Amino acid sequence: MALRSMLASDWALEVDTAASGATAPQWTPVRGLSNFSESTDDNTEDDSTNDAPGWGADVITQRKWKIEAEGKRKRDTSASTYTPDPGQEFIRKAARKVGFSADVHVRWYRRDGSPDASEGYAQVSEFTKGGETTDLEPFNFTLLGQGEPLEIANPVTAPPAGGAAAAATTSGGK
């Protein structure tokens, strides 16, 4: 078996833009991403005892997840008025809220068929934009996880109930 490296560019991030109280999520891609990173921050406590002289032990007592993302701001150039990318705009607006109203429902997965796929709630921190006069306008943000993320079936390889039409709508038409 020949092994090949996986491409970091195969990650996709989607945000649920359904109206409050909707019964089903409306997954909208966050387009224009050029960097995506998921990580955890673990809190550890020393669990060493005299029972194992010379050897210590640690216990992870809490985990927090976060996603850091960056890219280029995008807009629809075929529209007669300024129309931002819907996924980017939803994240940008959520970054201006505080408290429970700042929660966003997100899912992230690999588009190459890998089983890596998760879903969770997060708050948007540090949405930045701007740049030098010669730059394409960048953006970056951090999603701070709210509780445990759920492992889900990868939407690319496991379409939702309703067949191919539902799969195209759910995954943003990919």
Buried (B, 14 or more C-beta within 10 A) or exposed (E): EEEEEEEEEBBBBBBBBBEEEEEEBBBBBBBBBEEBEBEEEEEEEEEEEEEEEEEEEEEEEEEEBBBBBBBBBBBEEEEEEEEBBBBBBBBBEBBEEEEEEBBBBBBBBBBBEBEBBBBBBBBBEEBEEEEEEEEEEBBBBBBBBBEEBEEBEBBBBEBBEEEEEEBEEBBBEE
